[in-house]
Amino acid sequence: MDIFKNNIDFNSYKTFYVVAKCKSFSKASEELNISQPAVSIAIKKMEDNLDVTLFKRDKKGIELTETGKQLLFYVESIINTLFFIVVNILAIFNNKSVLSYMPINPIISILFIPFLLICCSSCVCSTIC
């Protein structure tokens, strides 16, 4: 399975998360500091690439579909895990104790930990070297 075949970048997931939390494309655009059409285009592209509907749209506003709720659950999990990883890596590089062990979903570890280690090692090397 090629998880990158749909060409959805990680910023699209961030946009989805903010729209879901704000329950508004215009409020999300303000939060993200991008135009409202850019937010709408990002969400439409995600929906087209995944071949799903993430939001119910009507005159009252927007609401997550069941698929959107499931995606939000996973996106929140990824965001929380990434936050935990960054906090722990910063603690390690600042010679502080690591907060605690947190089990990580195997998919998350396959996708993000190598990426994060490469990013952090280049940051640390450029700072130390």
Rosetta blueprint (number, residue, H / E / L):
1 M L
2 D L
3 I L
4 F L
5 K L
6 N L
7 N L
8 I L
9 D L
10 F H
11 N H
12 S H
13 Y H
14 K H
15 T H
16 F H
17 Y H
18 V H
19 V H
20 A H
21 K H
22 C H
23 K L
24 S L
25 F H
26 S H
27 K H
28 A H
29 S H
30 E H
31 E H
32 L H
33 N L
34 I L
35 S L
36 Q H
37 P H
38 A H
39 V H
40 S H
41 I H
42 A H
43 I H
44 K H
45 K H
46 M H
47 E H
48 D H
49 N H
50 L H
51 D L
52 V L
53 T L
54 L L
55 F E
56 K E
57 R E
58 D E
59 K L
60 K L
61 G E
62 I E
63 E E
64 L E
65 T L
66 E H
67 T H
68 G H
69 K H
70 Q H
71 L H
72 L H
73 F H
74 Y H
75 V H
76 E H
77 S H
78 I H
79 I H
80 N H
81 T H
82 L H
83 F H
84 F H
85 I H
86 V H
87 V H
88 N H
89 I H
90 L H
91 A H
92 I H
93 F H
94 N L
95 N L
96 K L
97 S L
98 V L
99 L L
100 S L
101 Y L
102 M L
103 P L
104 I L
105 N L
106 P H
107 I H
108 I H
109 S H
110 I H
111 L H
112 F H
113 I H
114 P H
115 F H
116 L H
117 L H
118 I H
119 C H
120 C H
121 S H
122 S H
123 C H
124 V H
125 C H
126 S H
127 T H
128 I H
129 C L
